């Protein structure tokens, strides 16, 4: 599993290369207001890659935080051999070091924690004890 923040060239480099030559499936969410788009470049964002022969997608949640314009991507994956389910997240929290941005980062981190915790609780309810998929 590979999680990347500030990834650009997803569609024209990373996704096709990792899929074709290395067997990864993936998801990408671009930042809605990336500074690079103002300069005529691709939007950067967050991506998660996983080996499609090892994992299957159970669910995907993506979006923009309630505060700021940063994005998150959360995947729930099932390991094909063991049936173990895991939750994986990629995000880019608000940058720059000052008091206001620290408050935004904290709010974003809390929101991400709550979403991942909720998903993990749902997984535990559905899969405990862990059962290998037939």
Secondary structure, 3 states (H helix, E strand, C coil): CEEEEEECCHHHHHHHHHHHHHCEEEEEEECCCCHHHHHCCCCCEEEEEEECCCEEEEEEEEEECCCCCCEEEEEEEEECCCCCEEEEEEECCCCCCCHHHHHHHHHHHHHHHHHHHHHHHHHHHHHCCCCCCC
